[in-house]
């Protein structure tokens, strides 16, 4: 099993609307032994946890330019999860 930090996502693993597609989740799960699941935009505890975690990341780990860019990966993911 490879370390999570060594895994590199390819362009084919990324969903153009944000996040990962099914192929990307499967590749990550295979490589790291994780269990990533589909987004939960309809609500629930996974959604609440994801939104809280990603909003914190957006605030602390992105530049002001990236945070305002509607096409940034983080903003696309937040929209996909209805955060």
LUMBAFI-879274 format. One record per atom (N, C-alpha, C): residue number from 1; x, y, z; atom name. Coordinates in nm, 4 decimals. Layout:
N
<mimar><pos>NUM</pos><X>X</X><Y>Y</Y><Z>Z</Z><site>CA</site></mimar>
...
This chain:
83
<mimar><pos>1</pos><X>0.0850</X><Y>-0.1185</Y><Z>0.0000</Z><site>N</site></mimar>
<mimar><pos>1</pos><X>0.0000</X><Y>0.0000</Y><Z>0.0000</Z><site>CA</site></mimar>
<mimar><pos>1</pos><X>0.0890</X><Y>0.1239</Y><Z>0.0000</Z><site>C</site></mimar>
<mimar><pos>2</pos><X>0.0640</X><Y>0.2151</Y><Z>-0.0926</Z><site>N</site></mimar>
<mimar><pos>2</pos><X>0.1408</X><Y>0.3381</Y><Z>-0.1013</Z><site>CA</site></mimar>
<mimar><pos>2</pos><X>0.0885</X><Y>0.4403</Y><Z>-0.0019</Z><site>C</site></mimar>
<mimar><pos>3</pos><X>0.1738</X><Y>0.5330</Y><Z>0.0318</Z><site>N</site></mimar>
<mimar><pos>3</pos><X>0.1333</X><Y>0.6401</Y><Z>0.1225</Z><site>CA</site></mimar>
<mimar><pos>3</pos><X>0.0392</X><Y>0.7356</Y><Z>0.0495</Z><site>C</site></mimar>
<mimar><pos>4</pos><X>-0.0527</X><Y>0.7938</Y><Z>0.1232</Z><site>N</site></mimar>
<mimar><pos>4</pos><X>-0.1494</X><Y>0.8850</Y><Z>0.0630</Z><site>CA</site></mimar>
<mimar><pos>4</pos><X>-0.0820</X><Y>1.0054</Y><Z>-0.0005</Z><site>C</site></mimar>
<mimar><pos>5</pos><X>0.0227</X><Y>1.0553</Y><Z>0.0606</Z><site>N</site></mimar>
<mimar><pos>5</pos><X>0.0868</X><Y>1.1750</Y><Z>0.0077</Z><site>CA</site></mimar>
<mimar><pos>5</pos><X>0.1623</X><Y>1.1474</Y><Z>-0.1219</Z><site>C</site></mimar>
<mimar><pos>6</pos><X>0.1913</X><Y>1.0200</Y><Z>-0.1526</Z><site>N</site></mimar>
<mimar><pos>6</pos><X>0.2608</X><Y>0.9851</Y><Z>-0.2757</Z><site>CA</site></mimar>
<mimar><pos>6</pos><X>0.1666</X><Y>0.9700</Y><Z>-0.3943</Z><site>C</site></mimar>
<mimar><pos>7</pos><X>0.0378</X><Y>0.9602</Y><Z>-0.3699</Z><site>N</site></mimar>
<mimar><pos>7</pos><X>-0.0570</X><Y>0.9384</Y><Z>-0.4784</Z><site>CA</site></mimar>
<mimar><pos>7</pos><X>-0.0763</X><Y>1.0671</Y><Z>-0.5570</Z><site>C</site></mimar>
<mimar><pos>8</pos><X>-0.0703</X><Y>1.0570</Y><Z>-0.6896</Z><site>N</site></mimar>
<mimar><pos>8</pos><X>-0.0888</X><Y>1.1731</Y><Z>-0.7769</Z><site>CA</site></mimar>
<mimar><pos>8</pos><X>-0.2139</X><Y>1.1523</Y><Z>-0.8619</Z><site>C</site></mimar>
<mimar><pos>9</pos><X>-0.3068</X><Y>1.2467</Y><Z>-0.8558</Z><site>N</site></mimar>
<mimar><pos>9</pos><X>-0.4266</X><Y>1.2394</Y><Z>-0.9380</Z><site>CA</site></mimar>
<mimar><pos>9</pos><X>-0.3928</X><Y>1.2814</Y><Z>-1.0796</Z><site>C</site></mimar>
<mimar><pos>10</pos><X>-0.4464</X><Y>1.2100</Y><Z>-1.1753</Z><site>N</site></mimar>
<mimar><pos>10</pos><X>-0.4298</X><Y>1.2436</Y><Z>-1.3159</Z><site>CA</site></mimar>
<mimar><pos>10</pos><X>-0.5506</X><Y>1.3254</Y><Z>-1.3591</Z><site>C</site></mimar>
<mimar><pos>11</pos><X>-0.5392</X><Y>1.3921</Y><Z>-1.4720</Z><site>N</site></mimar>
<mimar><pos>11</pos><X>-0.6496</X><Y>1.4733</Y><Z>-1.5228</Z><site>CA</site></mimar>
<mimar><pos>11</pos><X>-0.7757</X><Y>1.3893</Y><Z>-1.5428</Z><site>C</site></mimar>
<mimar><pos>12</pos><X>-0.7594</X><Y>1.2642</Y><Z>-1.5812</Z><site>N</site></mimar>
<mimar><pos>12</pos><X>-0.8747</X><Y>1.1767</Y><Z>-1.6047</Z><site>CA</site></mimar>
<mimar><pos>12</pos><X>-0.9474</X><Y>1.1393</Y><Z>-1.4766</Z><site>C</site></mimar>
<mimar><pos>13</pos><X>-0.8867</X><Y>1.1643</Y><Z>-1.3604</Z><site>N</site></mimar>
<mimar><pos>13</pos><X>-0.9485</X><Y>1.1330</Y><Z>-1.2315</Z><site>CA</site></mimar>
<mimar><pos>13</pos><X>-1.0339</X><Y>1.2477</Y><Z>-1.1788</Z><site>C</site></mimar>
<mimar><pos>14</pos><X>-1.0202</X><Y>1.3645</Y><Z>-1.2389</Z><site>N</site></mimar>
<mimar><pos>14</pos><X>-1.0881</X><Y>1.4827</Y><Z>-1.1868</Z><site>CA</site></mimar>
<mimar><pos>14</pos><X>-1.2192</X><Y>1.5086</Y><Z>-1.2592</Z><site>C</site></mimar>
<mimar><pos>15</pos><X>-1.3205</X><Y>1.5422</Y><Z>-1.1820</Z><site>N</site></mimar>
<mimar><pos>15</pos><X>-1.4494</X><Y>1.5787</Y><Z>-1.2369</Z><site>CA</site></mimar>
<mimar><pos>15</pos><X>-1.4412</X><Y>1.7259</Y><Z>-1.2772</Z><site>C</site></mimar>
<mimar><pos>16</pos><X>-1.4819</X><Y>1.7624</Y><Z>-1.3990</Z><site>N</site></mimar>
<mimar><pos>16</pos><X>-1.4746</X><Y>1.9031</Y><Z>-1.4405</Z><site>CA</site></mimar>
<mimar><pos>16</pos><X>-1.5592</X><Y>1.9962</Y><Z>-1.3536</Z><site>C</site></mimar>
<mimar><pos>17</pos><X>-1.6574</X><Y>1.9402</Y><Z>-1.2841</Z><site>N</site></mimar>
<mimar><pos>17</pos><X>-1.7419</X><Y>2.0227</Y><Z>-1.1974</Z><site>CA</site></mimar>
<mimar><pos>17</pos><X>-1.6878</X><Y>2.0311</Y><Z>-1.0556</Z><site>C</site></mimar>
<mimar><pos>18</pos><X>-1.5740</X><Y>1.9696</Y><Z>-1.0298</Z><site>N</site></mimar>
<mimar><pos>18</pos><X>-1.5126</X><Y>1.9717</Y><Z>-0.8973</Z><site>CA</site></mimar>
<mimar><pos>18</pos><X>-1.5085</X><Y>1.8351</Y><Z>-0.8340</Z><site>C</site></mimar>
<mimar><pos>19</pos><X>-1.4036</X><Y>1.8101</Y><Z>-0.7585</Z><site>N</site></mimar>
<mimar><pos>19</pos><X>-1.3903</X><Y>1.6817</Y><Z>-0.6911</Z><site>CA</site></mimar>
<mimar><pos>19</pos><X>-1.3368</X><Y>1.5745</Y><Z>-0.7844</Z><site>C</site></mimar>
<mimar><pos>20</pos><X>-1.3629</X><Y>1.4507</Y><Z>-0.7485</Z><site>N</site></mimar>
<mimar><pos>20</pos><X>-1.3147</X><Y>1.3359</Y><Z>-0.8250</Z><site>CA</site></mimar>
<mimar><pos>20</pos><X>-1.4310</X><Y>1.2650</Y><Z>-0.8919</Z><site>C</site></mimar>
<mimar><pos>21</pos><X>-1.4020</X><Y>1.2022</Y><Z>-1.0041</Z><site>N</site></mimar>
<mimar><pos>21</pos><X>-1.5034</X><Y>1.1192</Y><Z>-1.0671</Z><site>CA</site></mimar>
<mimar><pos>21</pos><X>-1.4908</X><Y>0.9769</Y><Z>-1.0111</Z><site>C</site></mimar>
<mimar><pos>22</pos><X>-1.5754</X><Y>0.8873</Y><Z>-1.0576</Z><site>N</site></mimar>
<mimar><pos>22</pos><X>-1.5755</X><Y>0.7500</Y><Z>-1.0063</Z><site>CA</site></mimar>
<mimar><pos>22</pos><X>-1.4408</X><Y>0.6821</Y><Z>-1.0296</Z><site>C</site></mimar>
<mimar><pos>23</pos><X>-1.3821</X><Y>0.7063</Y><Z>-1.1458</Z><site>N</site></mimar>
<mimar><pos>23</pos><X>-1.2528</X><Y>0.6462</Y><Z>-1.1781</Z><site>CA</site></mimar>
<mimar><pos>23</pos><X>-1.1441</X><Y>0.6973</Y><Z>-1.0828</Z><site>C</site></mimar>
<mimar><pos>24</pos><X>-1.1489</X><Y>0.8244</Y><Z>-1.0493</Z><site>N</site></mimar>
<mimar><pos>24</pos><X>-1.0519</X><Y>0.8826</Y><Z>-0.9579</Z><site>CA</site></mimar>
<mimar><pos>24</pos><X>-1.0649</X><Y>0.8281</Y><Z>-0.8166</Z><site>C</site></mimar>
<mimar><pos>25</pos><X>-1.1899</X><Y>0.8151</Y><Z>-0.7697</Z><site>N</site></mimar>
<mimar><pos>25</pos><X>-1.2119</X><Y>0.7586</Y><Z>-0.6367</Z><site>CA</site></mimar>
<mimar><pos>25</pos><X>-1.1646</X><Y>0.6143</Y><Z>-0.6310</Z><site>C</site></mimar>
<mimar><pos>26</pos><X>-1.1918</X><Y>0.5375</Y><Z>-0.7368</Z><site>N</site></mimar>
<mimar><pos>26</pos><X>-1.1495</X><Y>0.3975</Y><Z>-0.7404</Z><site>CA</site></mimar>
<mimar><pos>26</pos><X>-0.9971</X><Y>0.3873</Y><Z>-0.7400</Z><site>C</site></mimar>
<mimar><pos>27</pos><X>-0.9298</X><Y>0.4711</Y><Z>-0.8167</Z><site>N</site></mimar>
<mimar><pos>27</pos><X>-0.7836</X><Y>0.4681</Y><Z>-0.8229</Z><site>CA</site></mimar>
<mimar><pos>27</pos><X>-0.7233</X><Y>0.5036</Y><Z>-0.6875</Z><site>C</site></mimar>
<mimar><pos>28</pos><X>-0.7782</X><Y>0.6050</Y><Z>-0.6211</Z><site>N</site></mimar>
<mimar><pos>28</pos><X>-0.7280</X><Y>0.6464</Y><Z>-0.4902</Z><site>CA</site></mimar>
<mimar><pos>28</pos><X>-0.7508</X><Y>0.5363</Y><Z>-0.3871</Z><site>C</site></mimar>
<mimar><pos>29</pos><X>-0.8691</X><Y>0.4779</Y><Z>-0.3884</Z><site>N</site></mimar>
<mimar><pos>29</pos><X>-0.9006</X><Y>0.3716</Y><Z>-0.2935</Z><site>CA</site></mimar>
<mimar><pos>29</pos><X>-0.8088</X><Y>0.2505</Y><Z>-0.3126</Z><site>C</site></mimar>
<mimar><pos>30</pos><X>-0.7849</X><Y>0.2139</Y><Z>-0.4379</Z><site>N</site></mimar>
<mimar><pos>30</pos><X>-0.6960</X><Y>0.1017</Y><Z>-0.4675</Z><site>CA</site></mimar>
<mimar><pos>30</pos><X>-0.5542</X><Y>0.1295</Y><Z>-0.4201</Z><site>C</site></mimar>
<mimar><pos>31</pos><X>-0.5056</X><Y>0.2506</Y><Z>-0.4469</Z><site>N</site></mimar>
<mimar><pos>31</pos><X>-0.3659</X><Y>0.2836</Y><Z>-0.4178</Z><site>CA</site></mimar>
<mimar><pos>31</pos><X>-0.3392</X><Y>0.3028</Y><Z>-0.2687</Z><site>C</site></mimar>
<mimar><pos>32</pos><X>-0.4376</X><Y>0.3517</Y><Z>-0.1950</Z><site>N</site></mimar>
<mimar><pos>32</pos><X>-0.4123</X><Y>0.3882</Y><Z>-0.0557</Z><site>CA</site></mimar>
<mimar><pos>32</pos><X>-0.4882</X><Y>0.3044</Y><Z>0.0465</Z><site>C</site></mimar>
<mimar><pos>33</pos><X>-0.5821</X><Y>0.2235</Y><Z>0.0016</Z><site>N</site></mimar>
<mimar><pos>33</pos><X>-0.6616</X><Y>0.1453</Y><Z>0.0954</Z><site>CA</site></mimar>
<mimar><pos>33</pos><X>-0.7709</X><Y>0.2270</Y><Z>0.1615</Z><site>C</site></mimar>
<mimar><pos>34</pos><X>-0.7983</X><Y>0.3448</Y><Z>0.1100</Z><site>N</site></mimar>
<mimar><pos>34</pos><X>-0.9035</X><Y>0.4313</Y><Z>0.1645</Z><site>CA</site></mimar>
<mimar><pos>34</pos><X>-1.0402</X><Y>0.3844</Y><Z>0.1176</Z><site>C</site></mimar>
<mimar><pos>35</pos><X>-1.1429</X><Y>0.4580</Y><Z>0.1569</Z><site>N</site></mimar>
<mimar><pos>35</pos><X>-1.2786</X><Y>0.4264</Y><Z>0.1159</Z><site>CA</site></mimar>
<mimar><pos>35</pos><X>-1.3536</X><Y>0.5554</Y><Z>0.0833</Z><site>C</site></mimar>
<mimar><pos>36</pos><X>-1.3042</X><Y>0.6288</Y><Z>-0.0184</Z><site>N</site></mimar>
<mimar><pos>36</pos><X>-1.3716</X><Y>0.7516</Y><Z>-0.0592</Z><site>CA</site></mimar>
<mimar><pos>36</pos><X>-1.5070</X><Y>0.7178</Y><Z>-0.1186</Z><site>C</site></mimar>
<mimar><pos>37</pos><X>-1.6055</X><Y>0.7995</Y><Z>-0.0881</Z><site>N</site></mimar>
<mimar><pos>37</pos><X>-1.7405</X><Y>0.7778</Y><Z>-0.1384</Z><site>CA</site></mimar>
<mimar><pos>37</pos><X>-1.7821</X><Y>0.8970</Y><Z>-0.2237</Z><site>C</site></mimar>
<mimar><pos>38</pos><X>-1.8954</X><Y>0.8823</Y><Z>-0.2910</Z><site>N</site></mimar>
<mimar><pos>38</pos><X>-1.9490</X><Y>0.9907</Y><Z>-0.3744</Z><site>CA</site></mimar>
<mimar><pos>38</pos><X>-1.9869</X><Y>1.1105</Y><Z>-0.2862</Z><site>C</site></mimar>
<mimar><pos>39</pos><X>-1.9940</X><Y>1.2310</Y><Z>-0.3448</Z><site>N</site></mimar>
<mimar><pos>39</pos><X>-2.0401</X><Y>1.3464</Y><Z>-0.2671</Z><site>CA</site></mimar>
<mimar><pos>39</pos><X>-2.1804</X><Y>1.3236</Y><Z>-0.2125</Z><site>C</site></mimar>
<mimar><pos>40</pos><X>-2.2112</X><Y>1.3921</Y><Z>-0.1041</Z><site>N</site></mimar>
<mimar><pos>40</pos><X>-2.3412</X><Y>1.3793</Y><Z>-0.0387</Z><site>CA</site></mimar>
<mimar><pos>40</pos><X>-2.4076</X><Y>1.5177</Y><Z>-0.0350</Z><site>C</site></mimar>
<mimar><pos>41</pos><X>-2.4436</X><Y>1.5746</Y><Z>-0.1516</Z><site>N</site></mimar>
<mimar><pos>41</pos><X>-2.4965</X><Y>1.7109</Y><Z>-0.1537</Z><site>CA</site></mimar>
<mimar><pos>41</pos><X>-2.6349</X><Y>1.7254</Y><Z>-0.0923</Z><site>C</site></mimar>
<mimar><pos>42</pos><X>-2.7086</X><Y>1.6142</Y><Z>-0.0769</Z><site>N</site></mimar>
<mimar><pos>42</pos><X>-2.8440</X><Y>1.6240</Y><Z>-0.0225</Z><site>CA</site></mimar>
<mimar><pos>42</pos><X>-2.8459</X><Y>1.6485</Y><Z>0.1267</Z><site>C</site></mimar>
<mimar><pos>43</pos><X>-2.7327</X><Y>1.6351</Y><Z>0.1933</Z><site>N</site></mimar>
<mimar><pos>43</pos><X>-2.7245</X><Y>1.6612</Y><Z>0.3362</Z><site>CA</site></mimar>
<mimar><pos>43</pos><X>-2.6838</X><Y>1.5380</Y><Z>0.4133</Z><site>C</site></mimar>
<mimar><pos>44</pos><X>-2.6521</X><Y>1.5572</Y><Z>0.5378</Z><site>N</site></mimar>
<mimar><pos>44</pos><X>-2.6110</X><Y>1.4470</Y><Z>0.6231</Z><site>CA</site></mimar>
<mimar><pos>44</pos><X>-2.4812</X><Y>1.4802</Y><Z>0.6938</Z><site>C</site></mimar>
<mimar><pos>45</pos><X>-2.4369</X><Y>1.3888</Y><Z>0.7758</Z><site>N</site></mimar>
<mimar><pos>45</pos><X>-2.3187</X><Y>1.4151</Y><Z>0.8579</Z><site>CA</site></mimar>
<mimar><pos>45</pos><X>-2.1910</X><Y>1.4243</Y><Z>0.7739</Z><site>C</site></mimar>
<mimar><pos>46</pos><X>-2.1796</X><Y>1.3437</Y><Z>0.6676</Z><site>N</site></mimar>
<mimar><pos>46</pos><X>-2.0603</X><Y>1.3521</Y><Z>0.5825</Z><site>CA</site></mimar>
<mimar><pos>46</pos><X>-2.0520</X><Y>1.4879</Y><Z>0.5154</Z><site>C</site></mimar>
<mimar><pos>47</pos><X>-2.1653</X><Y>1.5386</Y><Z>0.4695</Z><site>N</site></mimar>
<mimar><pos>47</pos><X>-2.1680</X><Y>1.6693</Y><Z>0.4042</Z><site>CA</site></mimar>
<mimar><pos>47</pos><X>-2.1300</X><Y>1.7792</Y><Z>0.5021</Z><site>C</site></mimar>
<mimar><pos>48</pos><X>-2.1861</X><Y>1.7760</Y><Z>0.6204</Z><site>N</site></mimar>
<mimar><pos>48</pos><X>-2.1557</X><Y>1.8777</Y><Z>0.7211</Z><site>CA</site></mimar>
<mimar><pos>48</pos><X>-2.0070</X><Y>1.8780</Y><Z>0.7550</Z><site>C</site></mimar>
<mimar><pos>49</pos><X>-1.9510</X><Y>1.7598</Y><Z>0.7711</Z><site>N</site></mimar>
<mimar><pos>49</pos><X>-1.8099</X><Y>1.7474</Y><Z>0.8038</Z><site>CA</site></mimar>
<mimar><pos>49</pos><X>-1.7228</X><Y>1.7975</Y><Z>0.6889</Z><site>C</site></mimar>
<mimar><pos>50</pos><X>-1.7573</X><Y>1.7579</Y><Z>0.5660</Z><site>N</site></mimar>
<mimar><pos>50</pos><X>-1.6807</X><Y>1.8010</Y><Z>0.4489</Z><site>CA</site></mimar>
<mimar><pos>50</pos><X>-1.6831</X><Y>1.9525</Y><Z>0.4358</Z><site>C</site></mimar>
<mimar><pos>51</pos><X>-1.8018</X><Y>2.0116</Y><Z>0.4471</Z><site>N</site></mimar>
<mimar><pos>51</pos><X>-1.8151</X><Y>2.1567</Y><Z>0.4307</Z><site>CA</site></mimar>
<mimar><pos>51</pos><X>-1.7333</X><Y>2.2322</Y><Z>0.5353</Z><site>C</site></mimar>
<mimar><pos>52</pos><X>-1.7396</X><Y>2.1891</Y><Z>0.6581</Z><site>N</site></mimar>
<mimar><pos>52</pos><X>-1.6640</X><Y>2.2550</Y><Z>0.7646</Z><site>CA</site></mimar>
<mimar><pos>52</pos><X>-1.5144</X><Y>2.2436</Y><Z>0.7391</Z><site>C</site></mimar>
<mimar><pos>53</pos><X>-1.4693</X><Y>2.1244</Y><Z>0.6999</Z><site>N</site></mimar>
<mimar><pos>53</pos><X>-1.3265</X><Y>2.1011</Y><Z>0.6757</Z><site>CA</site></mimar>
<mimar><pos>53</pos><X>-1.2774</X><Y>2.1831</Y><Z>0.5556</Z><site>C</site></mimar>
<mimar><pos>54</pos><X>-1.3524</X><Y>2.1833</Y><Z>0.4470</Z><site>N</site></mimar>
<mimar><pos>54</pos><X>-1.3086</X><Y>2.2531</Y><Z>0.3261</Z><site>CA</site></mimar>
<mimar><pos>54</pos><X>-1.3158</X><Y>2.4047</Y><Z>0.3409</Z><site>C</site></mimar>
<mimar><pos>55</pos><X>-1.4130</X><Y>2.4550</Y><Z>0.4136</Z><site>N</site></mimar>
<mimar><pos>55</pos><X>-1.4193</X><Y>2.6002</Y><Z>0.4349</Z><site>CA</site></mimar>
<mimar><pos>55</pos><X>-1.2990</X><Y>2.6474</Y><Z>0.5152</Z><site>C</site></mimar>
<mimar><pos>56</pos><X>-1.2557</X><Y>2.5666</Y><Z>0.6112</Z><site>N</site></mimar>
<mimar><pos>56</pos><X>-1.1355</X><Y>2.5991</Y><Z>0.6868</Z><site>CA</site></mimar>
<mimar><pos>56</pos><X>-1.0127</X><Y>2.5962</Y><Z>0.5988</Z><site>C</site></mimar>
<mimar><pos>57</pos><X>-1.0046</X><Y>2.4975</Y><Z>0.5100</Z><site>N</site></mimar>
<mimar><pos>57</pos><X>-0.8910</X><Y>2.4880</Y><Z>0.4183</Z><site>CA</site></mimar>
<mimar><pos>57</pos><X>-0.8895</X><Y>2.6078</Y><Z>0.3230</Z><site>C</site></mimar>
<mimar><pos>58</pos><X>-1.0068</X><Y>2.6437</Y><Z>0.2757</Z><site>N</site></mimar>
<mimar><pos>58</pos><X>-1.0165</X><Y>2.7565</Y><Z>0.1828</Z><site>CA</site></mimar>
<mimar><pos>58</pos><X>-0.9679</X><Y>2.8839</Y><Z>0.2502</Z><site>C</site></mimar>
<mimar><pos>59</pos><X>-1.0050</X><Y>2.9006</Y><Z>0.3746</Z><site>N</site></mimar>
<mimar><pos>59</pos><X>-0.9672</X><Y>3.0218</Y><Z>0.4473</Z><site>CA</site></mimar>
<mimar><pos>59</pos><X>-0.8174</X><Y>3.0276</Y><Z>0.4750</Z><site>C</site></mimar>
<mimar><pos>60</pos><X>-0.7575</X><Y>2.9159</Y><Z>0.5167</Z><site>N</site></mimar>
<mimar><pos>60</pos><X>-0.6177</X><Y>2.9166</Y><Z>0.5604</Z><site>CA</site></mimar>
<mimar><pos>60</pos><X>-0.5172</X><Y>2.8785</Y><Z>0.4540</Z><site>C</site></mimar>
<mimar><pos>61</pos><X>-0.5549</X><Y>2.7934</Y><Z>0.3590</Z><site>N</site></mimar>
<mimar><pos>61</pos><X>-0.4553</X><Y>2.7362</Y><Z>0.2692</Z><site>CA</site></mimar>
<mimar><pos>61</pos><X>-0.4598</X><Y>2.7860</Y><Z>0.1251</Z><site>C</site></mimar>
<mimar><pos>62</pos><X>-0.5514</X><Y>2.8743</Y><Z>0.0921</Z><site>N</site></mimar>
<mimar><pos>62</pos><X>-0.5561</X><Y>2.9239</Y><Z>-0.0447</Z><site>CA</site></mimar>
<mimar><pos>62</pos><X>-0.5235</X><Y>3.0726</Y><Z>-0.0477</Z><site>C</site></mimar>
<mimar><pos>63</pos><X>-0.4764</X><Y>3.1157</Y><Z>-0.1631</Z><site>N</site></mimar>
<mimar><pos>63</pos><X>-0.4496</X><Y>3.2586</Y><Z>-0.1792</Z><site>CA</site></mimar>
<mimar><pos>63</pos><X>-0.5826</X><Y>3.3310</Y><Z>-0.1959</Z><site>C</site></mimar>
<mimar><pos>64</pos><X>-0.5807</X><Y>3.4616</Y><Z>-0.1803</Z><site>N</site></mimar>
<mimar><pos>64</pos><X>-0.7023</X><Y>3.5411</Y><Z>-0.1966</Z><site>CA</site></mimar>
<mimar><pos>64</pos><X>-0.7552</X><Y>3.5268</Y><Z>-0.3391</Z><site>C</site></mimar>
<mimar><pos>65</pos><X>-0.6641</X><Y>3.5169</Y><Z>-0.4341</Z><site>N</site></mimar>
<mimar><pos>65</pos><X>-0.7035</X><Y>3.5029</Y><Z>-0.5743</Z><site>CA</site></mimar>
<mimar><pos>65</pos><X>-0.7764</X><Y>3.3710</Y><Z>-0.5980</Z><site>C</site></mimar>
<mimar><pos>66</pos><X>-0.7236</X><Y>3.2627</Y><Z>-0.5437</Z><site>N</site></mimar>
<mimar><pos>66</pos><X>-0.7861</X><Y>3.1312</Y><Z>-0.5594</Z><site>CA</site></mimar>
<mimar><pos>66</pos><X>-0.9195</X><Y>3.1257</Y><Z>-0.4865</Z><site>C</site></mimar>
<mimar><pos>67</pos><X>-0.9273</X><Y>3.1846</Y><Z>-0.3688</Z><site>N</site></mimar>
<mimar><pos>67</pos><X>-1.0510</X><Y>3.1822</Y><Z>-0.2908</Z><site>CA</site></mimar>
<mimar><pos>67</pos><X>-1.1650</X><Y>3.2528</Y><Z>-0.3638</Z><site>C</site></mimar>
<mimar><pos>68</pos><X>-1.1333</X><Y>3.3546</Y><Z>-0.4425</Z><site>N</site></mimar>
<mimar><pos>68</pos><X>-1.2360</X><Y>3.4307</Y><Z>-0.5143</Z><site>CA</site></mimar>
<mimar><pos>68</pos><X>-1.2670</X><Y>3.3736</Y><Z>-0.6521</Z><site>C</site></mimar>
<mimar><pos>69</pos><X>-1.1804</X><Y>3.2883</Y><Z>-0.7038</Z><site>N</site></mimar>
<mimar><pos>69</pos><X>-1.1966</X><Y>3.2326</Y><Z>-0.8377</Z><site>CA</site></mimar>
<mimar><pos>69</pos><X>-1.3071</X><Y>3.1269</Y><Z>-0.8389</Z><site>C</site></mimar>
<mimar><pos>70</pos><X>-1.4161</X><Y>3.1496</Y><Z>-0.9126</Z><site>N</site></mimar>
<mimar><pos>70</pos><X>-1.5245</X><Y>3.0509</Y><Z>-0.9138</Z><site>CA</site></mimar>
<mimar><pos>70</pos><X>-1.4855</X><Y>2.9201</Y><Z>-0.9820</Z><site>C</site></mimar>
<mimar><pos>71</pos><X>-1.3783</X><Y>2.9204</Y><Z>-1.0594</Z><site>N</site></mimar>
<mimar><pos>71</pos><X>-1.3355</X><Y>2.7999</Y><Z>-1.1296</Z><site>CA</site></mimar>
<mimar><pos>71</pos><X>-1.2227</X><Y>2.7257</Y><Z>-1.0586</Z><site>C</site></mimar>
<mimar><pos>72</pos><X>-1.1879</X><Y>2.7663</Y><Z>-0.9368</Z><site>N</site></mimar>
<mimar><pos>72</pos><X>-1.0841</X><Y>2.6940</Y><Z>-0.8631</Z><site>CA</site></mimar>
<mimar><pos>72</pos><X>-1.1405</X><Y>2.5590</Y><Z>-0.8183</Z><site>C</site></mimar>
<mimar><pos>73</pos><X>-1.0522</X><Y>2.4605</Y><Z>-0.8018</Z><site>N</site></mimar>
<mimar><pos>73</pos><X>-1.0958</X><Y>2.3261</Y><Z>-0.7650</Z><site>CA</site></mimar>
<mimar><pos>73</pos><X>-1.1718</X><Y>2.3261</Y><Z>-0.6318</Z><site>C</site></mimar>
<mimar><pos>74</pos><X>-1.1254</X><Y>2.4060</Y><Z>-0.5362</Z><site>N</site></mimar>
<mimar><pos>74</pos><X>-1.1902</X><Y>2.4061</Y><Z>-0.4048</Z><site>CA</site></mimar>
<mimar><pos>74</pos><X>-1.3310</X><Y>2.4651</Y><Z>-0.4130</Z><site>C</site></mimar>
<mimar><pos>75</pos><X>-1.3490</X><Y>2.5714</Y><Z>-0.4912</Z><site>N</site></mimar>
<mimar><pos>75</pos><X>-1.4819</X><Y>2.6312</Y><Z>-0.5041</Z><site>CA</site></mimar>
<mimar><pos>75</pos><X>-1.5770</X><Y>2.5406</Y><Z>-0.5821</Z><site>C</site></mimar>
<mimar><pos>76</pos><X>-1.5259</X><Y>2.4703</Y><Z>-0.6810</Z><site>N</site></mimar>
<mimar><pos>76</pos><X>-1.6082</X><Y>2.3750</Y><Z>-0.7542</Z><site>CA</site></mimar>
<mimar><pos>76</pos><X>-1.6548</X><Y>2.2620</Y><Z>-0.6619</Z><site>C</site></mimar>
<mimar><pos>77</pos><X>-1.5646</X><Y>2.2135</Y><Z>-0.5782</Z><site>N</site></mimar>
<mimar><pos>77</pos><X>-1.6001</X><Y>2.1067</Y><Z>-0.4858</Z><site>CA</site></mimar>
<mimar><pos>77</pos><X>-1.7047</X><Y>2.1527</Y><Z>-0.3851</Z><site>C</site></mimar>
<mimar><pos>78</pos><X>-1.6874</X><Y>2.2729</Y><Z>-0.3331</Z><site>N</site></mimar>
<mimar><pos>78</pos><X>-1.7850</X><Y>2.3254</Y><Z>-0.2378</Z><site>CA</site></mimar>
<mimar><pos>78</pos><X>-1.9218</X><Y>2.3401</Y><Z>-0.3020</Z><site>C</site></mimar>
<mimar><pos>79</pos><X>-1.9265</X><Y>2.3816</Y><Z>-0.4277</Z><site>N</site></mimar>
<mimar><pos>79</pos><X>-2.0545</X><Y>2.3911</Y><Z>-0.4995</Z><site>CA</site></mimar>
<mimar><pos>79</pos><X>-2.1150</X><Y>2.2531</Y><Z>-0.5215</Z><site>C</site></mimar>
<mimar><pos>80</pos><X>-2.0319</X><Y>2.1547</Y><Z>-0.5578</Z><site>N</site></mimar>
<mimar><pos>80</pos><X>-2.0816</X><Y>2.0198</Y><Z>-0.5819</Z><site>CA</site></mimar>
<mimar><pos>80</pos><X>-2.1450</X><Y>1.9601</Y><Z>-0.4565</Z><site>C</site></mimar>
<mimar><pos>81</pos><X>-2.0933</X><Y>1.9963</Y><Z>-0.3412</Z><site>N</site></mimar>
<mimar><pos>81</pos><X>-2.1456</X><Y>1.9446</Y><Z>-0.2135</Z><site>CA</site></mimar>
<mimar><pos>81</pos><X>-2.2542</X><Y>2.0351</Y><Z>-0.1559</Z><site>C</site></mimar>
<mimar><pos>82</pos><X>-2.2899</X><Y>2.1434</Y><Z>-0.2257</Z><site>N</site></mimar>
<mimar><pos>82</pos><X>-2.3897</X><Y>2.2402</Y><Z>-0.1785</Z><site>CA</site></mimar>
<mimar><pos>82</pos><X>-2.3511</X><Y>2.3012</Y><Z>-0.0438</Z><site>C</site></mimar>
<mimar><pos>83</pos><X>-2.2261</X><Y>2.3435</Y><Z>-0.0337</Z><site>N</site></mimar>
<mimar><pos>83</pos><X>-2.1794</X><Y>2.4055</Y><Z>0.0909</Z><site>CA</site></mimar>
<mimar><pos>83</pos><X>-2.2075</X><Y>2.5549</Y><Z>0.0874</Z><site>C</site></mimar>
